[in-house]
Amino acid sequence: MQTKIKTDEVLEQHNELRTKCLVYTRVMGYHRPVESFNLGKKGEHKQRVHFRERAR
């Protein structure tokens, strides 16, 4: 829990520097911002499993 408190403190100190971040995802061959999805699609996006490809 200590880490969470420190994170909140840092966010409060630098709140004026924060900006909105748009997240894009690839849907049907093109990229779309997630914020334009309907509720069902946003739910599907949250359930996706992310993976990292290992370097050869």
C-alpha positions in Angstrom: 0.0 0.0 0.0 3.0 2.3 0.6 3.7 2.4 -3.2 0.2 3.5 -3.9 0.5 6.5 -1.5 3.8 7.6 -3.1 2.2 7.3 -6.6 -0.8 9.4 -5.6 1.6 12.0 -4.1 3.6 12.3 -7.2 0.5 12.6 -9.4 -0.8 15.4 -7.1 2.5 17.3 -7.3 2.6 17.2 -11.1 -1.1 17.4 -11.9 -0.7 20.6 -13.9 1.7 18.8 -16.3 -0.6 15.9 -17.1 -2.4 15.7 -20.4 -5.0 13.4 -22.0 -3.5 10.4 -23.7 -5.4 8.8 -26.7 -5.1 5.0 -27.0 -5.4 3.6 -30.5 -6.0 -0.1 -31.4 -6.1 -1.9 -34.6 -9.6 -2.9 -35.6 -10.4 -4.7 -38.9 -7.2 -3.6 -40.5 -7.1 0.1 -39.5 -6.4 2.0 -36.3 -9.1 3.7 -34.2 -9.1 5.5 -30.9 -10.5 3.4 -28.1 -12.5 6.4 -26.7 -14.7 6.2 -29.8 -15.8 2.6 -29.0 -19.3 1.8 -27.7 -19.6 0.3 -24.2 -19.5 -3.3 -25.4 -16.4 -2.8 -27.5 -14.7 -1.0 -24.6 -15.4 -4.0 -22.4 -13.9 -6.4 -25.0 -10.8 -4.2 -25.3 -10.3 -4.3 -21.5 -10.5 -8.2 -21.6 -7.8 -8.6 -24.3 -4.6 -10.4 -23.4 -1.4 -8.5 -24.3 1.7 -10.4 -25.1 5.3 -9.6 -26.0 7.2 -11.4 -28.7 10.5 -12.6 -27.5 13.6 -11.4 -29.3 15.4 -14.1 -31.4 
